């Protein structure tokens, strides 16, 4: 496997793992908000916020790790 294919494979793996982790955080945040008594639209808004925040942090960590690698 050449270097470009390895980097591309790693990138795809990071994107999939980040998306899965962000989705799990969003589901948990929305469920906990809904169980806390907020309305369903508010729980969905909180879930979306948690999803976006998690993706932002994971993307920043991936960029930092890629920068440290080179």
C-alpha positions in Angstrom: 0.0 0.0 0.0 1.5 3.3 -1.0 1.5 6.4 1.2 -1.4 8.1 -0.5 -3.6 5.1 -0.2 -2.7 4.8 3.5 -3.5 8.4 4.2 -6.8 8.1 2.3 -7.8 5.0 4.2 -6.9 6.7 7.5 -9.0 9.7 6.5 -12.0 7.6 5.6 -11.7 5.7 8.9 -11.5 9.0 10.9 -14.5 10.5 9.1 -16.6 7.3 9.7 -15.6 7.1 13.4 -16.2 10.8 14.0 -19.6 10.6 12.4 -20.6 7.6 14.4 -19.3 9.1 17.7 -21.1 12.4 16.9 -24.4 10.6 16.1 -24.2 8.7 19.4 -23.5 11.9 21.4 -26.5 13.6 19.6 -28.9 10.7 20.3 -27.8 10.6 24.0 -28.0 14.4 24.4 -31.5 14.5 22.7 -32.8 11.6 24.8 -31.5 13.1 28.1 -33.0 16.5 27.3 -36.3 14.9 26.3 -36.3 12.8 29.5 -35.6 16.0 31.5 -38.9 17.3 30.3 -38.1 19.7 27.5 -40.3 19.6 24.3 -39.4 17.4 21.4 -38.3 20.3 19.2 -36.0 21.6 21.9 -34.6 18.1 22.5 -33.9 17.8 18.7 -32.2 21.3 18.7 -30.0 20.2 21.6 -29.2 17.0 19.8 -28.2 18.9 16.7 -26.0 21.2 18.7 -24.3 18.3 20.4 -23.8 16.7 17.0 -22.2 19.8 15.5 -20.0 20.4 18.5 -18.7 16.9 18.6 -17.9 16.9 14.9 -16.1 20.2 15.3 -13.9 19.0 18.2 -13.2 15.7 16.5 -12.3 17.5 13.2 -9.9 19.8 15.1 -8.3 16.8 16.8 -7.9 15.0 13.5 -6.3 18.0 11.9 -3.9 18.4 14.9 -3.0 14.7 14.7 -2.4 15.0 11.0 -0.2 18.1 11.5 1.9 16.3 14.2 2.4 13.3 11.9 4.2 15.3 9.2 
